[in-house]
């Protein structure tokens, strides 16, 4: 079987679409949905998708990247770009899916389809590890499992593949049938049914029924009866079923789960015999995912002995890129667990989001089991690195070293990781962003540790995917044309500065806002070019504000006059933002000052008002809705009065995070999104629809056993009348863990158990009462996460999530994750 060749004309015929073609014979190899992710533009087809952002707005960007082939719904772009091929359809997403179906129909490879609430990506990656020796496998990159991700995944199939492993995720009813038609699995695997993405369904049963649609035409369905308990057995999909369970009768009945220090030993009854396997993991989630893989191997016909031998060799899977601070002012992107072309392209796109350093370095191992000839493989990698404007490549491995001449930029090559480490001192990493990406056998984790700053074991993890999800959630709430100003003041609510600003700039927010000029200056130095409003400009910082093209908030006549004086040497309309006091009574112009303000603004050519805004006092609280409505109306009256004076229309904005959710009439021209980005909105019940973005964790330093009556900590505040055990963890009030959490008020998660503090919180340490719990030094303690969330912590000490987040000190290491 040969790979199909798709021309623009051919694709138009498949889609039954109208066309305007300059060259219908242009061959298409790549489907593009993001103008920032282009490999070979002349062979790329850009789909202007209309999901959270209208993709037609990025046609200009794609054109600048030399793309000349587009699928659109709005014909007005045809005349604007007369040298381009245009395919005009009613719905670009449906067109993308239809093209993927056509491509899938061309091949008769075996396909495994995976769905469930959790574990899809890990099961997919482990099945790839387990089956790669027997098959040439194509699989979903990372967690590409959405209405967009699935067709892009299936588009990767080529004639050399004889097995596909694709995952499918849904968030609402009536989504799975589309994905089922694209994937067309012969074998179906259900991981589990939990609470993830529950907001789109009326019940857990509705979610299950929707997920099972993926398997409607499967030959074999692999599942656990615990997750389909409310479904009649006769209604289960698949001509054949294979079940596994730890609680009831099943084809694979697991009768013993015995974790050890480093792995887990399983025993089960299969075909009336006792069999066993060892998983090299001991956490609950990994054990369940391993059971699913065990069942899948047996269902596919592997012997119990073969399955055991393969399962015990499973390697950890990290589907997340980690962004960390590194040595010598470097930024390190750690993707050291895997290496393949698809994930390399994703990692390079993430690398190019980082603007804090001009130099970009890639440390890359040779790739295995790609199904490609080595010359073709490394030619493709060299082209990819060049297209992504990589400055330096450090290649590790014998094969990649053989093709050194293909890379036309600065390079160094080493035969193995040990040789690289021996040469590390002379490699001179300084002020650059470094992507570390390697196949597991190269143990690139050792390289990442060398490059990463040595900071104590208390870590704040920030999930950038979750933050993007929250941004898209609010984008879905605002009206067309309304802009977004993202608040990144106070070190982005404790989560970081340029790391968060880079992400927001990449995802096209319109404005950033900081509290003080030095925050904005730091962002400019890190390569952030978005407009930045400074909310508390100081007269001493005016020169720096102007030099760095920052835009001050003007809230009084005094500060306006002072700023005008600072512009004496400038002849342009400098952008400013006018703050109106509509009821907060913190900062802003009062009604009686508008006439004088207007005269000052009209009499000066030095400034131009970019926006007029105010701040809602209680937008989330129903008891104050009357006052909120008054604020909005008062602001509109004052703002319109000012607009009449000015003779031009600045942006008007008053809605904060909760205002976006509850006051659509207050969205006006722009909204200011703050704490909602980080997963908190007091206007939403239990933050429904938002993702938890941050986890604060630390580690156990020491465990002690105390006798009855002994005390713990300063001033002997912690008393153990009956004796017991305590664990000391590496976090204290100098890290931002408030002293108010002492003496049992605060709690942490330790090995799945919620345990209280005991005694006073120290500057660098906290003691926990772990009586009755198995804990050892080095174990992880969760200060807050999705389960033990910041809302609960805030209630414990009678404060708000803002304070918990912004109190986390700079010495706590920030690690950013991105899938």
N, C-alpha and C positions, 0 to 999 in steps of 0.2 A: 504494500500500500504506500502511495506517495502522499506527501503533504499537499493540500489544496493551495492553489495560488489565487489570491483575492485581488482583483483590481477595483478601483473606485466604481467603475461601471458595473462590475459584477455584484458588488455590495449593494449598489442602488437597486439592481434587479431583485436581489434577495429581499430587500426591504420594501419593494414595490413603491418606491419613492420618486418624487419629482427631483430633477437634477438641474444643475448649471455646471457643466464640465468644461474645463480648459484642456485637461488631458485625462480622459477616462481610463487610460491604460496604466496609470500610476499604480504600482503594486503596494498593497497595504500589509505590513507585518505587525504593527503596534497599534493598540487601541489606547487612546489617551483621554483621561477625564480631568486632568489637572495640568494647566499650562506650565507649571513649574517642574513637571516630571517628564522630560522629553529626552529620548535617547537618539533616535535617528529620525529627524523631522520629515525628511522627504518620503519616508515610508510609514508615516504615522497618520492616524485618523482621529481627529478631535471630536468628541461628543459633548455638545453644550448641554449638559444635564441641568435640570431645574429642580434641585433638591432644596438644601438650606440656602444656597446662593444660586442665582441664575447664571448658568455657565456661559450664556451669551455675552455676559459682561467681561469674560476673559478671552474672548476671541482675539482682541487686540494683542494681549500678552502672548497668546499662542502664535499669532502671526509674526511677532517680533522674534520668537524662537524658531522661525522659518517653517512652521507648519503651514501647509497649503491645502489641506483636505479636512473638511468639516461636515458634521451632521448637525443640523439646526432645525428649529421650528419657526424662526422669524426670518422671513425672506429679505428684510431690509438690509441685511449684512451682505447680500450678494453684490449689490452695486458699490458697496464700500471697499470690497476686495476683489476687483475684477480678474486678478490673476490666480484665483483659487478655485478648487473644486468644491461644490456645495451639494449635499444631499439633504433634501427638505422632507421632514417627517412630521407626524402629528405629535409624537412623544419620543424624546430622545432616549429615555431609559428603556422603553419598550423596544426601541430599535436596537439598542445595545444587547438586550436579552435575546432578541430574535436572531441577531447575527451569531451569538454564542450558541444558540440551539442548532443553527445550520452547521456550525463548525463541529459541534458534538456529534451530530448525525453522520458525519463523514467517517467516524472511527467506530470500530467494534471492540474496543478494549474493555477489560473488566473494570468496573467502577464500584468503589465503596463510598457510600454516602453516610455522613455522621451528623447527627443533631442531638440536642439536649440543652439543658440550662447551663451546665458547667462541664468543663473537661474536654470539650470538643477538640480544641487545638492540641492539647497534650496527647490525647488518644491518637489523633491524626499523625503527630510527629513520632510517637512511639511505634505506631504501626509502620511508618516509613522505615524506622530503624530495624524493625523486626523482619520486614519483607524485602528490603532493598537488595539482599543477596540473591533473591529469586526472580525479581521483576525490575523492569525499567519503569520507574514510577514518576508520574506527574501528580503534584499535590497543590492544595491551596497555599499561597504564600502567607506566612504569618497567620493572622486570623481573618483572612479575606472570606467572609461568610455571609455578606449582606446581599441585598438586591443588586448592588453594583459590584461587590467583591466576587460573587460567584461567577458571573459571566466573564470577568477579567481572569479568573482562575482557569476556567474551562478553555478559554482562548489559548492557553499555553500548551494544550495537547498537540503532540505531533506524532508522526508515523512510527517513531521508535518506541513510543510508550506502549506498554501492554497492561498497565494497571494505573488507575486514577484513584486518588483519595481526596475527596472534597468534603468540606464541612459546610453546613447551612445553618444560619441563625435568623431568627425572626423576632419582631417586637410587637406585632399586631396580627389580628385575624386576617385571613385571605392573602397572606404573603407567600406561603410555602408552595403552592401549586406552581407558581412561576419558577421557583428554584428547582422543583422536582423535574420540570420539563427540560431545564438546562442541564442538570447533572445526570439524570436518567440512571440512577444506581441499580445494579443487580443485587448488591448486598447492602443492607441497611444496619446501622449501629445506633442505638439510642443510649446516650451516656446516662443522663438522669433528668429528673424534672424537679427543679427547685424554684426559688423565688425570683431569680434573675429575670429581668424584662417582664415582670408580671403586670406592669401598669397598663399594657395594651390588651389585656384579656379580662373577661368578666369572672373567670374562675380558673383554677389549676387544671381542671378537666378540659376546658376549652383550649387552653394552651397545649395540653398533651395531644388532643385530637388534631390541632393544627400542625404540630410537629410530625405526627405520624403520616401526614399526607406525603411527606418526602418518600415514604417507602411503599406507596400504593401499588407499584408495579414490580417490587423486588422479588427475586427468587428466594432470598434468605434474609431473615430478620433476627438480629442479635439484641437481646434486651434482658433486663432484670424485672421479674414480676412485681417487685416492690414499687416500681415506677409506673406501672400500668394497672394498678390494683382495681381501679374503678372501670376498667374496660373489659368487656366480655371477651374471653379468649378467642371466640370465633370471629371477632371483629379485628383481631390483630392482623397487620399486613404481612405479606410474604407467603410464598407457596410453602416454605419451610420456616420453622422458627427454631432458634437455639437460645436457651435461657441460662442465666447464672443467678445465684442467690446465696446470701449468707444466712437467710432466715427461713427459707421454705424449700420444698422440693423443686429441683431444676435440673436441666441437663448437666450443668456444672454446679454441684451443691458444695459450697465451701464450708468446711466443718471446723477449721481451725485457722486463726490469724494470730501469729506469734511474733510481735516486733522484738528486735534485739537492738543493740546500741547503734548499728549501722544499716540494718536491712530488716526484711520481714519474711518470715517463713509461712507459707500457706499449704494447707492440706485440703483435699476435696474428693468427693465421690463423682466419678465420671465413667459412664458405661459399666456401672456396677463394680468398679474397682477404685481403690484409693490411690490418688496421684498427688504429686507435690510440686511446688515451684518456689523459688526464692526471688523476691523483688529487692533491688538495691536501694530501697527507700523505706521510710517508716512512718511518714505522716499520713493522716487519714485520707486526704484527697488523692495522693499518689497511689496508695494501696487500692482504692476503688478503681482508679484509672487503669492500674495494672491488672486488676481482675477482668476488666472489659477486654483488654488486649489478650489475656489468657483465654477467655472465652472465644474471642475472634480467631485466634490461631487454631484452636481445637475445631471450631465450626468450619474452618477452611480446609481441614483434613490433616493438619500437622499432628504428629504423635505427641503424647504427653511428654516424652523424653526430649523431643525436639523443642517443644514449647519451653520447657524448663531451662534448657541450655541457652536459649535466646533471651528469655526474660531476665535472667540474672545478669546479662550484659547491658541492659538498658542504661542509657546515660541521661543525666538531667537535661531538661529542656527549658531554656529561657527564651520566651517569645518576646521579651522586652529589651529594647535598647536602654542602656543605662548611661546617663550623662552625669559626669562627676568632675569636680575640680581636680586638677592634676599638678604635678611638679612644675616648677618654673613658669607659673601663670599659664599653664596649658589647660585646655578642656578635653576631657577624655570621653569618648563614646565607646562603651564596652558592649560588644556583640560577639563575645569570645566563645560562644557555645556552638555556633553553626556557621556554615559557609556554603552558599549556593547562589546562582546568578540572580534569582528573584529577590532573595532577601538582601543580597548585596546592593541591588538597585534601590531598595527601600532604605537601607542604611545610608547610602550616599545622599539620597534626598534629605534625610534628617541631618546629615552632616552639613549640607548646604543651607539649612535653616539657620545654622549658627553663624552669626556675624561678628562675634566678639574678637575673632582673630582673622587676619587676612590669609595666613598660610594654612593649608589643609593637607594633612598627611594621612595615608592609609597604611596600616600594617595588616597584611593579608597572607593567609596560608594558601597553599595549593588546594584545589578543589577535587573532590572524589565523587565517583558514581554519578556524574552528570549526564552520561549517555552521549557526550560530545567527544570528537577527536580533540586531542590536546592543542593542536595548532589553532583549530577553530575556537576552542574554549578561551584560550589566552588572547587571541586576537579580539574576541568579543569583549573580554575584560579590559584590555588596553583601550579599546574604543570607548567603553563605558566610563573609565576613569578620566580619559581625556575630555569627553563631553561634559562631565561633571566638574571640570576644571580643578582636578586634584594637582597639587604642587609636588608632592613627593610620595613615592611608593616604597615601602619596605616589604619585600616578598620573602616568605619563609617556606622552604620546601625544595626538593631537588627538581621537580617537574617545572614549577613556575620559574625557577632560576634559569632553566634551559631556554626560556623564551624572553629573556631580558631585553633583547633588541626591539621587541614589539612596543615597549613603553618609551614614549618620546618625551620624557620629562625626568626630573631627578629621581634616581632609583638606587636602592641598595638591596642585596639579596643574601640570604643565609640558608644553609642546607637544613637547619633544624632550629627549634626553639632554644635549645641549650647554647648553640653558637651565638644566637642573637643576644641572649642574656649575658654571656661572657663579654660581648662587645658593647654592652649597654652604656657604659660610662663615657664612651667616645662618640656617641650618636647625636648629642646636642639637641635635645628637645626643648623648645623655648617659645612662649607666646604663640602657640599654634593649636588648632583643633585636630585631634588624633582619633581616627576610627580604628578600633582593634577588632578584627573580624577573622575568625579562624575555625577550621574544622576541629571537632572535639579532641582528636588524637594529638593535636599539637599543643594542647594544654595552654591556651592563650590567657587563661586566668592568671597565670604567673606573670605574664607581661603586663596585664592590667594592674596588678598589685604594684609592680615597679613604677608605673606611671602615675598612680593615684596618690594624692596627698595622704600622709599618715595622720588621721584624726581619730579621736576616741570613738568608742563603739556605739554611741548614741546617734541615730540616723533618722532624719525626716525624709521619707520617700514621697515623691510627688508624681502622680500618675498623669502624664500629659495627655494621654488619650481620653481619660475621664474629664479633664478640663476642656478639651475640644468638644466632647459630648455635651458638657454643660453650656458651652458657648452656642452650640447648634440648637440646644433646647430653647434658649432665649431668642435666638434668631427666628425660630418657628413661632414665637409669640408676638413678634413685632410686625408692624404693617410694612408693606412694600415701600422701599425708599427711605425708611427710617435708619439713621446711622447709629453706630455703637461706639461709645467711648468706654474703654476698659480701664478700671481703676487698678493701678499698680503701685500705689503709694505704700509706705511702710514696708518696703522690701517685699512687695506683692503679698501683703497680708502674711508675711513671715515665710513665704514659700520660695522666694528668690527674686532676682531683679532682671538681668538681661535674659536669663533662661526663659522666664515667663513672657517677657516682652518679645523675644524672638518668635515664640510660638504664636502669640497674638498677631504679630506683624505678618507671619507666614499665612495665617488664616484670615487675613484681610479685615481686621477691625479698622475703624476709621480714625480713631483718636486714642491716645493714652493720657492718663492723668496721674500726676505725682503730687506729693505734698510740698516738697521743697526743691529748690533749684538743683542742689547737689545730686538728688536722685535722677533728675532729668539729664544732667551732664554725664552721669555714669552710663545712662542708656545711650546717649549719643556716642560716647567713646566705644561702646560695644556694638556699634553699627546699626542702631535703631534709627530709621529715618521717618517714621510716622510723626504726624503732628503731636506735640506733647504739651498739655496744659499744666502749669504750675499753680497749685491751689493756694499756697501760702508764700507768695513771693516777698522777699525781704529787700529793702532798698539797697543793702550792701551787695546783693546778688544780681542787681539789674544788668550790670555790664556783662556778667557771665551768662545771664539769660539771653541777652541779645546775641552774644558771640556764638552761642550754641543753638540759636534758632528755636528757643523755647517760647511758649506763649503764656503770659501771666494772667491769672485771675485778678480782675480789678474789682474791689469791693467797697472802696471809699473814695471820696474826692481827694483826700490827702494822698493816697497811694497813686491815683491817676495823675495828679500834678507832678509828683515826684518822678513817675515813670516818663511823663512827657519831657521833663527836664533832662532825663538821661538820654533822650533821643535827639538831643540838639545837633548832633553831628550826622544824623541820618535823614535821608530824603524820601523814604518810602513809607507806605502804609503798614506799620508793624502790627501783626495780629495780636489782639487781646480778647479777653472774655469778661463780660460784665455779669457780676453776681447780684441778684435781687433778693432782698429779704422778704419772703412771703409769709413768714411765720415761725421759722426756726429761731430767729433772734440771736444768731451766732455771728455771722458776717453777712454783709450785703447792703445795697442801697435801699433806703426807705422811700416811700412814695413821695414824700416832700422834697427829696433830693433829685428827682428825675429831671426837672426843668434845668437845674444848674448843670447836671451831668450832660444833658443833651447839648447845651450851649458849648460846653467844653469840647465835646466830641465833634460838633459841627465846626468849631473854630480851629480845629487842628487837622492838618493833613498828615500828621506823623503816625497816627494809628488807624487801624480798621477793626471794627468789632466782628470777630469771627462767630461768636455765639453770645446769647443772653440766656442766663439760666438761674435756677433756684433749687432749693433742696426740700424735699418732703419730710415732714416731721414724724409721721406715724402711718406710712402707706400700707403697712402689713396688718394694722389693727382695726378691726371692724368698728370698735367703739368710737374711733376717731374719724370715721369716714366723712362725717359732715365737715370737719375741719380740713381734711385732705381736699375735699371738693372745693372748699373756700380758697385754699392755697392755690390750686390749679387755676381757678377763675381769676383770682387776684393777680397771679403771675401773668396770665394772658393779657389782661388789661394793661398792666405796666409795660410788658414787653412790646405790645403793639403800639403803645404811646411812644416808646423809644424808637421803634422802627419807623414810625411816621416822621420823627425828627431827623433820623439818619438819612432817609431817602433810599435805603437799600435794606435787604432782608438777611440778617444773620441767622444762624441756626438757633432754634429755641429748644431748650431741654430742661425738664424738671424731674423726670421719672428715674428713680434708683432701682435696685434689684427688685424689691417687692412691688414697686410701682409698675414695673414691666408686667408682672404677673397679675396684678389686681386692678390696674388703672389704664386700660388701653387708650382711653381718651386723653391721657396725659403723656402719651409717647411723643407727640409733636414731631420735631425734625430729627431728634437724636435722643437716645437713652444712655444712662450711665450704669454700666454693669460692674458690680463690685463683688461682694461676698458670694453671690450666686455662682460665679465662676468656680469657686472652691467647694461648691456642693451644699450651700446653706441658703435657705430662703424662708424666713419666718412666715411668709404668706402662703407657703405650701405645706400641707399636712405631711409631717415626717419627711420633708424635703422630697416629696414624690416626684419622680421624673428626673432627679438630679443624681449625679455620681459622686461618691466619696473620692476626693482627689489625694488625700494625704494620710500617711501612716507614720506615727512616731514610735520608734522602737529603741530598745536598749538591750543590754546583756547582763547576765548574772555574774558578779565578780567572785562572791564567796557565799557558802552556805554554812550556817552554824546551828548547832543543837543547844538549847538553853534549858537550864533546870527551872523547876517551879519557883516563882518569885523573882527571877532575874528580870532586869530592865534593859531597855534598848534606847540608845541615842542620847542626845544632849538633854540635860536636866531630868534625866530618867523618866521622860514622858511616856515611853512605851513600856507597858507592864505585861508580863506573861505569868499570871498567877498559877497556871497549871504547867508551865514550861511549854516547849515545842520547838519549831524550827523557823529560822528566818533566812531570807536571802537578801543580800545587798546588791543593788543594781546601779549601773553607771549613769545616773541622772540626778540632778539636784536643782536647787533654785537658781544657780548660775546658768543652767541650761534653759530656764524658763518654766521649770516644774514648781509651781508656787508652794510656799510654806503652808498655805491654807490646806493643802492636800494631806498634811501630816495627821498622825494619830487616828488612822482608820477612815478618814474622810475620803481620801482618794483610793482608787483601785487600779490594778493592772492585770492584763491577761498573761498568764504563765502556763504554758503547756495546756492551753484550753480551759484553764481555771481562772476565775476572777478572784484575785486575792487582795486583801487590804494592806495599806501602808501601816507601819507600826513605828511609833516614836516620831520625832520631829524630822522634817525634811532637811538634809544637810546641803551645803553649798554644791557638792559634786556627787552626792550619793543619796539613795533612798533605801530604807529597809522595808521588806515585805514579810508579812506573816504567812508562811507556806506550810504550816503544820498540817500533816496528813497528805502532802503532795510530794511526788517524786520530782525533785529539781536538782540540777548539778551546775557547777560553774560553766559559763559559756552558753547556757540556755537563753533563748530570746524572751524578752518581756515586752509586751505591747502596751504602750501608754494610751494610744487611741488608734482606732481603725474603724472600719465600717460597722463591725459588731459592737465594739465598745467605743461609741462615737463621741465627738467633741461636744455635742449638745448635752450628753450626760455629764461629762466632766464640768462643763460650765455650770450646770445645775448644782453639782456637788459643792461648789464654792461660791454660789450665788453671783455669777458673772455671765458674760456672753461669749459666744464662739470667737468673736473678733479678738478679745483679750487673750484667750488661750493661744490663738495662732500667732499674734504679733509679739507675744512674750517669748517665743522660742528663740534662743540666743543664736548669734552668728557662729559660735563655736560648734554648734550641732551641724554635723555634716548633712548637706542636701544631696540626694541622689534622685535624678529625674528619669522616669521610665517612659518609654515610647514604643508602641507596637508597630 
